[in-house]
Amino acid sequence: MVKAAYTRGTGPGTPTRTRVLVVGGGYVGMYTALTLQRKLRDDEAEITVVTPEPYMTYQPFLPEAAAGSISPRHVVVPLRRVLDKCRIVIGEVQRIDHSKRTATLTTLATEDEGTGAVEMEYDELVLAPGSISRALPVPGLADYGIGFKTVEEAIGLRNHVIEQMDIASSTRDPAVRDAALTFVFVGGGYAGVEALGELENMARYATRYYHNVKPEDMRWVLVEASDRILPEVGPEMGRYTIRELRRRNIDLRLETRLESCVDRVAVLSDGARFPTRTVVWTAGVKPHPVLAATDLPRNERGRLKCTARLSVDGVENAWAAGDAAAVPDVTADEPGRECAPNAQHAVRQAKVLAENLIASLRGQPLQEYAHKYAGSVASLGLHQGVAHVYGRKLKGYPAWLMHRVYHLSRVPTFNRKMRVLAEWTLAGLFTREIVSLGSLEHPRAEFEIAAGGRARPDAMDLTADSSPDAGRPAAERGGEPAGTPAADQTGKGAAAPAAGTAPAAPAAPAPDPDATPDPAPKPSPDPGPSAPKNGND
């Protein structure tokens, strides 16, 4: 254990600065640090942000990134550029001892250094680690499930869907074709419905470029454990969404659960069985496990007990918001109600949290967080959507347009706003891109073959080692305010991926210089999963 080089300025003539530690670089973490660096003088505080990724992901744009409407690099905001006055540490906080004001963390250099975890001291703590996937012990899910919480997973899923269409177009086996063209989504919240709507729309468009794949050949299945979908937009808009999806021949199954997906067969609680190569899990989230590794008070759901001023209840110098925090909703009619852990609250909570932290440092009074829920918007694919905002209900094109306008206004930085707007404009003028770039996820494959190393990996497979996060425990991956933790297999809130990790291939033996080299191994014709493969505020 070593101590980080992060010490209070106590040298001669150096004013004492408050050490602020922000855990998480998502909505709450980024916006809190952004407000702090703008309003605090350099001699007042030094701000450190510890986050697993060097960027903040704007998750509402993941479905459009998956559909190819937005470039993946415009869905993320680089923290080092935005938080130029903060110290950014790419790493994972393992535990926090607030009584001693210390946090133990690992960084990207920890393994190479061989010195173990780093202990960092702080004066003020902002906990915003977000949420992780709430995966259930469904047989086969860890082997074949695909998540939809990160930009890597969104782009990987796009590549996967297009590649399944390529497989269906080239195979002569009807069973392989049917499985490749069957897509099962679990969870009827925002993540599941929007991802399915955008990808189905994209795939239907792509069929015009396949001589033997038609839209009616594909089967899209949405599985939801409750009796409705998109509960945030209200019953009326929820029923409209059901009608719209079924009009597009999407098999919508309510009050149904995924029982198993062993051997690439999705078995549902209603007895249906679907051979499929695609099971997308978007059925809920849960608080980040780092909360359990602290000495701070938590509620029965594992979230930090907070006051309406966004301080941790009964604890000094500790603050929290977003998915990690159980914040009282002072605008609710019924007492004891908490703010929903979603992006709408998280962004606004971050501003109040930062202002209260500054007021606390300066000995000024604190304010309560109060924001009445404005409503919800959801996209169902190109030119289709539903919205329930300030009591007004919209559907179809007007709702889709409102969805785009709202999220364009919410995405951070003017730079990102203009880039997204430019991409939408170009997408309206030209045709969609339908290219699968799954090989990007194995960039060294060709060189390894040329160098006499291992064989080329199977065709793109999301359950293999196909993202920068593959191989890292789910609990160590970043996320952000995603939505209310759902009941079993309900998709209320943001996506909650569940995936395993493919085991590393054994090292190839050294070649015999006297032997005649064998030709490079050919790729396997089976591109499917071979082995198993989430929140920062």
Buried (B, 14 or more C-beta within 10 A) or exposed (E): EEEBEBEBEEEEEEEEBBBBBBBBBBBBBBBBBBBBBEEBEEEBBBBBBBBBBBBBBBBBBBBBBBBBBBEBEBBBBBBEEBBEEBBBBBBBBBBBEBEEBBBBBBBEEBEEEEEEBBBBBBBBBBBBBBBBBBBBEBEBBBBBBBBBBBBBBBBBBBBBBBBBBBBBBEBEEEEBBBBBBBBBBBBBBBBBBBBBBBBBBBBBBBBEEBEEBEBEBBBBBBBBBBEBBBBBBBEEBBEBBBEBBEEBEBBBBBEBBBBBBBEBBBBBBEEBEBBBBBBBBBBBBBBBBBBEBBEBBBBEEBBBBBBBBBBBBEBEBBBBBBBBBBBBBBEEEEEEEBBBBBBBBBBBBBBBBBBBBBBBBEEEEBEEBEBEBEBBBBBBBBEBBBBBBEEEBBBBEEBBBBBBEBBBEBBBBEBBBEBBEEBBEEBEEEEBEBEBBBBEBBEEBEEBBEEEBBBBBBBBBBBBBBBEBBEBEBBBBBBBBBBBBBEEBBBBBBBBBBBBBBEEEEEEEEEEEEEEEEEBEEBEEEBBBBBBBBBBB
